[in-house]
């Protein structure tokens, strides 16, 4: 075993403290009985109860989920299509320009994306609400999806699709019977990424939301400006819990599938030796 | 009893299954296939042999429908197949990478093509079972491709491409990923399956031994052109050019000026060396440059000058390549030219008659080699 080193122990402690102390404080204060955020007055779960009574918050949660699900689904479809076209259609005039244009929004400042979308919506006279947030989120999430999917497609063996055609598939059948099932993990992680980005987004949503639709990050932001309420702490704790659970599940699933693949490969080797 | 030999290419009345008529394929400036005309007959095992980049894979992909000819026509059963997409052709392909669908079981992989035809469930089941039996894969039907070995994957790929009973099966370097021993076994298995199913096979390979083993005819290609099409024995014994002679097996090439002498040709090839005599297969004019090609195993090596040999040259042993069953002697002639001679080691190594630096005589008859004009 490695010897204990004071230097390692100290840097580890500081590193983790830096990362997690703020969150731990937030979680602890969410169970504070006092209405004053900075004064500890005993353990209580009443803020969680109040949170679920707060119509405005629940509305915001609903809007956020609706926007996230619709926009990430749209972004996945469009992003996957873009990735396929760019990687499959061979060399056509302006291909480099097209692929550059797909990735450009990734590095575009959000404020600019938001502003330009706002101007567009005003220009075409679209009433701002859930629809406009969905469109905005689809626009920027699509790039992320297409990056994820095209990185999977570059390692995709093109002869699989040719084999499908050779065996009598129409090009469309070849896509949904062979290509899609194989790249499904990338498409799903693209969707999850788009979903998280949409849940997270404050800047673009603020530009494109109207009075009728407020997303959760916007709601939290605006209430914090009036003073941090213990309800916000409770809400944030719940979000941390959900995210942690999701990350743990995802890593368990990928670990189990890796173990299964290892086992399968050993079976195959034994079969070969026999 | 005389056995009828399978040789439809010699029968003027036979109708070819596939005809390439002046086919040219260009990729931009690059000419992959150059004005190529060949016939492939039914039930043939036709091998396309050549170095990488010679156009053999392009030729095969045109048959499968993944490439279309720039010029010329390809006929399958008399029908022009250029406008037919790959999924509508009675042609199946076995891919070099096998291209097994990783998300489907072995059973579903083999059934894939049959399902697209919309056949009844029990018909598909029977056919898949038959294919599994043919390729000895019954035990693995429920496994996924990554759960079986390389050799088994190769058989799945074969079973899948044969399942639809295609008129023509294309094999793209089918044994490239297997080790030598398994490859030899599989070659015989392939021939067996080809005979059982009666399907026409076109195989692409860069391995001349493989082509010689499995094929009924071998087409040697170079730079998008067919150099020679013949049976394996003819390709080896009657190459039509130095390129073919050199590509297939080992060969000694002696270049010189021809001098016809009553049915034979005497070749003056080096100052101070006796002329080499060979039997021409075509008209040779005096003074023409010819290449005399002779296989190392047809050159006899001996300690003293043989009495009756037409051709005999003296030299010194430069190198000996001992391969177990045969030894190849590299013999250097006084003018620096190295001639290879191969002898079967029918005696134990300790009793070998020659060693390095020995002075030896090389000899061969006037019909052992072949005269080539190019």
HADDOCK unambig.tbl for C-alpha pairs under 7 A between the chains (distance, minus, plus):
assign (segid A and resid 159 and name CA) (segid B and resid 99 and name CA) 5.84 0.50 0.50
assign (segid A and resid 160 and name CA) (segid B and resid 99 and name CA) 4.83 0.50 0.50
assign (segid A and resid 160 and name CA) (segid B and resid 100 and name CA) 6.90 0.50 0.50
assign (segid A and resid 160 and name CA) (segid B and resid 101 and name CA) 6.72 0.50 0.50
assign (segid A and resid 163 and name CA) (segid B and resid 99 and name CA) 6.50 0.50 0.50
assign (segid A and resid 165 and name CA) (segid B and resid 86 and name CA) 6.02 0.50 0.50
assign (segid A and resid 165 and name CA) (segid B and resid 87 and name CA) 4.93 0.50 0.50
assign (segid A and resid 166 and name CA) (segid B and resid 86 and name CA) 5.38 0.50 0.50
assign (segid A and resid 166 and name CA) (segid B and resid 87 and name CA) 5.12 0.50 0.50
assign (segid A and resid 166 and name CA) (segid B and resid 92 and name CA) 5.93 0.50 0.50
assign (segid A and resid 166 and name CA) (segid B and resid 93 and name CA) 6.79 0.50 0.50
assign (segid A and resid 167 and name CA) (segid B and resid 87 and name CA) 6.21 0.50 0.50
assign (segid A and resid 167 and name CA) (segid B and resid 92 and name CA) 6.75 0.50 0.50
assign (segid A and resid 167 and name CA) (segid B and resid 113 and name CA) 4.55 0.50 0.50
assign (segid A and resid 168 and name CA) (segid B and resid 87 and name CA) 3.98 0.50 0.50
assign (segid A and resid 168 and name CA) (segid B and resid 88 and name CA) 6.36 0.50 0.50
assign (segid A and resid 168 and name CA) (segid B and resid 113 and name CA) 6.00 0.50 0.50
assign (segid A and resid 168 and name CA) (segid B and resid 116 and name CA) 5.96 0.50 0.50
assign (segid A and resid 169 and name CA) (segid B and resid 87 and name CA) 5.72 0.50 0.50
assign (segid A and resid 169 and name CA) (segid B and resid 116 and name CA) 6.48 0.50 0.50
assign (segid A and resid 170 and name CA) (segid B and resid 87 and name CA) 6.46 0.50 0.50
assign (segid A and resid 178 and name CA) (segid B and resid 101 and name CA) 6.94 0.50 0.50
assign (segid A and resid 182 and name CA) (segid B and resid 103 and name CA) 6.61 0.50 0.50
assign (segid A and resid 264 and name CA) (segid B and resid 147 and name CA) 5.18 0.50 0.50
assign (segid A and resid 265 and name CA) (segid B and resid 146 and name CA) 6.78 0.50 0.50
assign (segid A and resid 265 and name CA) (segid B and resid 147 and name CA) 5.84 0.50 0.50
assign (segid A and resid 267 and name CA) (segid B and resid 147 and name CA) 6.56 0.50 0.50
assign (segid A and resid 268 and name CA) (segid B and resid 147 and name CA) 4.87 0.50 0.50
assign (segid A and resid 268 and name CA) (segid B and resid 148 and name CA) 4.55 0.50 0.50
assign (segid A and resid 268 and name CA) (segid B and resid 149 and name CA) 5.41 0.50 0.50
assign (segid A and resid 269 and name CA) (segid B and resid 149 and name CA) 6.54 0.50 0.50
assign (segid A and resid 271 and name CA) (segid B and resid 149 and name CA) 6.83 0.50 0.50
assign (segid A and resid 272 and name CA) (segid B and resid 149 and name CA) 5.38 0.50 0.50
